[in-house]
Amino acid sequence: MKRITVIGTINKDTIIFPDKTYKESFGGILFNLLALSYLGGRNVKIFPVCNLGYDVYDEVMNYLKKCRNVEISGIRKVNKKNNHAFLYYDDKNERGEILRNFLPQIYFSQIKPYLKSDLLLVNFISGFDLSLDTLEKIRKKSDAPVFMDLHSFVLGIKKNGERFLRAPKDWRKWVAQADILQMNFSEFGVLAKNKLDSAKLIKDFGSYILDLGPKIVLVTNGNKRSYLFHKVNSRTSYHRIEVPKIEKIVDVTGCGDIFSAGFIISYLKLECIRLRRIPLVPPWRDTPKISAGDPVKAFEYANFVASQKCRFSGIEKLKSLSRYRI
């Protein structure tokens, strides 16, 4: 059994679609937790570490208590209203966001009991979920690899709660704490301060981030191609794949979180199987074949399961991902 600690924030979401209809749901690391639970099954134990507002605590806990492989002791109820994200989509699935309410940061003392894991997932949902000092303490006190999803870390916030892309001045110090780093293409571009309109520019910047410390860099790009960068014999290996086509995209909220869950489950499984020298054959026909010890295959699997999330909105149907369990 693999132990996975997930650090971040669970949001209350109001998703507003282009036709002005809307859906109330939950998001943030709840997408990670449920996807890890359904994809990992009995092979994983998941330890969320987060603060949760009193106004949503009971409802969120009802979701998690149904998952036997999720240990809820790291979730702290606080006497504040929960973060509430209003997500506005246009016809091209481009998103605007307004954030209401601000939960307190997660302190190292909350995370410390859960450091003995096989992997630590740090997902920046608010962007100020934890401090750099806390992140550095995590790296010093734990031998577990750190998977970091930059996400809202690169989002500034205006007085009215509106989010906007920007590159924090000290972003390199944060990135250096990650072993596996995930971001979307817009976030990748804002850090580069460049349009990245050629394969060479994309590869060069991916290589630059690898030189800062991460061993693997994952860049998603909606329903377009995704990118993987990692070091092979001290040289940058660069892969890009086309995202599986979905005839009708209903809602892309949470796809990045499902991607990271898929990569983690597959990557940990592959590492285990590589050590045991046992080949793995997936039981389905239309998903990518998994080869032991190959992060590229984990990347393909992550893209596949993330694409399946586009078929529905919210967290209510995430259990359907169980059919793609490795």
C-alpha positions as CSV (number, residue, x, y, z in Angstrom):
1,M,0.0,0.0,0.0
2,K,1.3,3.5,-0.9
3,R,0.8,6.4,1.4
4,I,0.0,9.8,-0.2
5,T,-0.3,13.1,1.7
6,V,-2.3,15.8,0.0
7,I,-1.7,19.4,1.1
8,G,-3.9,22.3,0.0
9,T,-7.4,23.8,0.1
10,I,-10.9,22.5,-0.6
11,N,-12.9,25.1,-2.3
12,K,-16.6,25.7,-2.5
13,D,-17.2,26.3,-6.2
14,T,-19.8,28.1,-8.2
15,I,-19.3,27.3,-11.8
16,I,-20.9,29.7,-14.3
17,F,-21.2,28.4,-17.9
18,P,-21.2,30.5,-21.1
19,D,-25.0,30.3,-21.3
20,K,-25.2,31.8,-17.7
21,T,-26.4,28.6,-16.1
22,Y,-24.4,27.6,-13.1
23,K,-23.6,24.7,-10.8
24,E,-22.8,24.7,-7.1
25,S,-20.2,22.1,-6.1
26,F,-16.9,21.6,-4.3
27,G,-13.4,21.6,-5.8
28,G,-9.7,22.2,-5.0
29,I,-7.9,19.2,-3.4
30,L,-11.3,17.4,-3.1
31,F,-10.8,16.5,-6.8
32,N,-7.4,15.1,-5.9
33,L,-8.6,13.2,-2.9
34,L,-11.6,11.5,-4.6
35,A,-9.7,10.8,-7.8
36,L,-6.8,9.3,-5.9
37,S,-9.3,7.2,-3.8
38,Y,-11.2,5.9,-6.9
39,L,-8.1,5.3,-9.0
40,G,-5.9,3.8,-6.3
41,G,-8.5,1.7,-4.5
42,R,-7.0,-0.6,-1.8
43,N,-3.5,0.1,-3.0
44,V,-3.3,3.5,-1.5
45,K,-3.9,5.3,1.8
46,I,-4.6,9.1,1.4
47,F,-3.9,11.7,4.1
48,P,-5.4,15.2,3.3
49,V,-4.0,18.1,5.3
50,C,-6.1,21.2,5.1
51,N,-8.2,23.8,6.9
52,L,-11.9,23.6,6.2
53,G,-14.5,26.3,7.0
54,Y,-17.3,25.6,9.5
55,D,-20.0,26.4,6.9
56,V,-19.0,23.4,4.6
57,Y,-17.3,21.1,7.0
58,D,-20.1,18.6,7.5
59,E,-21.0,18.3,3.8
60,V,-17.4,17.8,2.7
61,M,-16.7,15.3,5.4
62,N,-19.7,13.3,4.3
63,Y,-18.0,12.8,0.9
64,L,-14.7,11.8,2.4
65,K,-16.1,9.4,5.0
66,K,-17.4,7.2,2.1
67,C,-13.8,6.7,1.0
68,R,-12.3,4.0,3.2
69,N,-8.8,4.7,1.9
70,V,-8.9,8.4,3.0
71,E,-7.7,9.2,6.6
72,I,-9.5,12.5,7.7
73,S,-7.5,13.3,10.9
74,G,-5.5,16.0,9.1
75,I,-8.5,18.1,8.2
76,R,-8.9,21.0,10.7
77,K,-12.3,22.7,11.1
78,V,-11.8,26.5,11.5
79,N,-14.2,29.2,12.7
80,K,-14.2,31.0,9.3
81,K,-16.2,30.7,6.2
82,N,-14.7,28.5,3.6
83,N,-12.9,29.7,0.4
84,H,-15.6,30.2,-2.3
85,A,-14.4,30.4,-5.9
86,F,-16.7,31.8,-8.6
87,L,-15.5,30.3,-12.0
88,Y,-16.7,32.0,-15.2
89,Y,-16.2,30.1,-18.5
90,D,-16.5,31.5,-22.0
91,D,-17.2,29.6,-25.2
92,K,-13.6,28.6,-25.6
93,N,-13.4,27.2,-22.0
94,E,-11.2,30.0,-20.9
95,R,-11.8,30.8,-17.3
96,G,-12.1,33.9,-15.1
97,E,-12.1,33.5,-11.3
98,I,-13.2,35.6,-8.3
99,L,-12.3,34.3,-4.8
100,R,-14.3,35.1,-1.7
101,N,-13.3,34.4,1.9
102,F,-9.7,33.4,2.9
103,L,-8.9,30.4,5.1
104,P,-5.8,30.6,7.3
105,Q,-2.5,29.1,6.0
106,I,-1.6,25.5,6.7
107,Y,1.2,25.4,9.3
108,F,4.1,22.9,9.4
109,S,2.8,21.6,12.7
110,Q,-0.3,20.4,10.9
111,I,1.7,18.7,8.2
112,K,4.4,17.1,10.3
113,P,2.5,14.0,11.4
114,Y,1.9,13.0,7.8
115,L,5.5,13.4,6.4
116,K,6.2,9.7,6.4
117,S,4.5,9.1,3.0
118,D,5.5,7.7,-0.3
119,L,4.7,11.0,-2.0
120,L,3.6,14.5,-0.8
121,L,1.2,16.4,-3.1
122,V,1.2,20.1,-2.6
123,N,-1.6,21.7,-4.6
124,F,-1.8,25.5,-4.6
125,I,-5.6,26.2,-4.7
126,S,-5.8,29.6,-3.1
127,G,-2.1,30.4,-3.9
128,F,-1.4,31.2,-0.3
129,D,-2.2,27.7,1.1
130,L,1.2,27.5,2.9
131,S,4.4,29.6,3.2
132,L,7.8,29.1,1.6
133,D,9.2,28.5,5.1
134,T,6.7,25.7,5.7
135,L,7.5,24.2,2.3
136,E,11.3,24.3,3.0
137,K,10.7,22.6,6.3
138,I,8.7,19.8,4.6
139,R,11.7,19.2,2.3
140,K,14.2,19.0,5.2
141,K,12.1,16.8,7.4
142,S,10.7,14.3,4.8
143,D,12.4,11.9,2.3
144,A,9.2,11.6,0.3
145,P,9.2,13.1,-3.2
146,V,7.2,16.3,-3.5
147,F,4.7,16.7,-6.3
148,M,3.8,20.3,-6.7
149,D,0.9,21.7,-8.7
150,L,1.6,25.4,-9.1
151,H,-2.0,26.3,-10.1
152,S,-3.1,29.4,-8.2
153,F,0.4,30.1,-7.0
154,V,0.8,32.2,-10.1
155,L,-2.5,34.0,-9.6
156,G,-2.5,37.4,-8.1
157,I,-5.7,38.7,-6.5
158,K,-7.4,42.2,-6.7
159,K,-9.3,43.9,-3.9
160,N,-12.6,42.6,-5.4
161,G,-11.3,39.0,-5.4
162,E,-10.6,38.8,-9.1
163,R,-7.6,36.6,-10.0
164,F,-5.0,37.4,-12.6
165,L,-1.9,35.7,-13.9
166,R,1.5,37.0,-12.8
167,A,4.9,35.6,-12.0
168,P,5.8,35.9,-8.3
169,K,9.3,37.4,-7.8
170,D,10.6,34.4,-5.8
171,W,8.9,31.7,-7.9
172,R,12.3,29.9,-8.5
173,K,12.7,29.3,-4.8
174,W,9.3,27.6,-4.6
175,V,9.8,25.6,-7.8
176,A,13.2,24.3,-6.4
177,Q,11.3,22.5,-3.6
178,A,9.5,20.2,-6.1
179,D,10.6,16.8,-7.4
180,I,7.6,16.7,-9.8
181,L,6.2,20.0,-11.0
182,Q,2.8,20.5,-12.7
183,M,1.3,23.6,-14.3
184,N,-0.8,24.5,-17.3
185,F,0.5,26.2,-20.4
186,S,-0.7,29.6,-19.5
187,E,1.1,29.4,-16.1
188,F,4.2,28.0,-18.0
189,G,4.1,31.0,-20.3
190,V,3.7,33.6,-17.6
191,L,6.8,32.3,-15.7
192,A,8.7,32.3,-19.0
193,K,7.5,35.9,-19.8
194,N,7.4,34.7,-23.3
195,K,4.7,33.6,-25.8
196,L,6.5,30.2,-26.2
197,D,5.2,29.9,-29.8
198,S,7.8,27.4,-31.0
199,A,8.9,23.9,-30.0
200,K,12.4,25.2,-29.3
201,L,11.2,27.9,-26.9
202,I,9.0,25.4,-25.1
203,K,11.8,22.8,-24.8
204,D,14.3,25.4,-23.7
205,F,12.1,26.7,-20.9
206,G,11.2,23.2,-19.8
207,S,14.9,22.5,-19.5
208,Y,15.5,25.7,-17.6
209,I,12.9,24.7,-15.0
210,L,14.5,21.2,-14.7
211,D,17.8,22.9,-13.9
212,L,16.2,24.7,-11.0
213,G,15.6,21.3,-9.2
214,P,12.6,19.4,-10.3
215,K,13.2,16.0,-11.9
216,I,10.0,15.9,-13.9
217,V,8.0,18.9,-15.3
218,L,4.4,18.3,-16.6
219,V,2.6,21.0,-18.6
220,T,-1.1,20.5,-19.5
221,N,-2.8,22.5,-22.2
222,G,-6.6,22.0,-22.1
223,N,-7.8,19.9,-24.9
224,K,-4.6,20.5,-26.9
225,R,-1.2,18.7,-26.6
226,S,0.5,18.3,-23.2
227,Y,4.2,18.3,-22.5
228,L,6.6,16.2,-20.3
229,F,10.2,17.2,-19.5
230,H,12.6,15.0,-17.5
231,K,16.3,14.3,-17.3
232,V,17.7,11.2,-19.0
233,N,21.5,10.8,-18.6
234,S,21.8,14.5,-17.6
235,R,20.0,15.6,-20.8
236,T,16.5,16.9,-21.1
237,S,14.0,14.4,-22.6
238,Y,11.0,16.2,-24.1
239,H,7.7,14.5,-24.9
240,R,4.4,15.9,-26.2
241,I,1.2,14.0,-26.7
242,E,-2.2,14.9,-28.1
243,V,-5.0,14.9,-25.5
244,P,-7.7,12.3,-26.2
245,K,-10.6,14.0,-28.0
246,I,-13.9,14.3,-26.2
247,E,-17.0,14.8,-28.5
248,K,-18.8,16.9,-26.0
249,I,-16.9,18.9,-23.3
250,V,-19.3,19.6,-20.4
251,D,-17.0,21.1,-17.8
252,V,-13.2,21.3,-17.5
253,T,-13.1,22.3,-13.9
254,G,-10.9,19.9,-11.9
255,C,-9.2,18.3,-15.0
256,G,-5.8,19.4,-13.8
257,D,-6.4,17.8,-10.4
258,I,-7.5,14.6,-12.0
259,F,-4.4,14.7,-14.2
260,S,-2.1,14.9,-11.1
261,A,-4.0,12.1,-9.4
262,G,-3.7,9.9,-12.5
263,F,0.0,10.6,-12.8
264,I,0.7,9.9,-9.1
265,I,-1.3,6.6,-9.1
266,S,0.4,5.4,-12.2
267,Y,3.9,6.7,-11.3
268,L,3.8,5.1,-7.9
269,K,2.5,1.8,-9.3
270,L,5.1,1.8,-12.0
271,E,7.9,2.3,-9.5
272,C,6.6,-0.6,-7.4
273,I,6.3,-2.8,-10.4
274,R,9.7,-1.9,-11.8
275,L,11.2,-3.0,-8.5
276,R,9.3,-6.3,-8.6
277,R,10.0,-6.8,-12.3
278,I,6.4,-7.8,-13.0
279,P,4.8,-6.6,-16.2
280,L,1.5,-4.7,-15.9
281,V,-1.3,-5.1,-18.4
282,P,-4.3,-2.8,-18.1
283,P,-7.7,-4.4,-18.2
284,W,-9.3,-2.0,-20.7
285,R,-9.0,-1.4,-24.4
286,D,-9.1,2.3,-25.0
287,T,-6.6,3.6,-22.4
288,P,-2.9,3.7,-22.9
289,K,-0.8,0.6,-22.2
290,I,1.4,0.9,-19.1
291,S,5.0,-0.2,-19.2
292,A,6.8,-0.8,-16.0
293,G,9.1,2.1,-14.8
294,D,8.3,4.5,-17.7
295,P,7.1,8.0,-16.6
296,V,6.0,8.7,-20.1
297,K,3.4,6.0,-19.8
298,A,2.3,7.6,-16.5
299,F,2.0,10.9,-18.4
300,E,-0.2,9.3,-21.0
301,Y,-2.4,7.7,-18.4
302,A,-2.8,11.0,-16.6
303,N,-3.9,12.7,-19.8
304,F,-6.4,10.0,-20.4
305,V,-8.2,10.1,-17.0
306,A,-8.1,13.9,-17.0
307,S,-9.9,13.9,-20.4
308,Q,-12.7,11.7,-19.0
309,K,-13.5,14.4,-16.3
310,C,-14.5,16.8,-19.2
311,R,-17.7,14.6,-19.7
312,F,-19.4,15.9,-16.5
313,S,-19.4,18.7,-14.1
314,G,-18.6,18.7,-10.4
315,I,-17.4,15.9,-8.1
316,E,-20.6,13.9,-8.0
317,K,-19.7,11.5,-10.9
318,L,-16.0,11.1,-10.1
319,K,-16.6,7.6,-8.9
320,S,-16.9,6.7,-12.6
321,L,-13.1,7.0,-12.8
322,S,-12.9,3.7,-10.9
323,R,-13.4,1.8,-14.2
324,Y,-10.0,3.0,-15.3
325,R,-8.2,1.8,-12.2
326,I,-4.8,0.2,-12.9
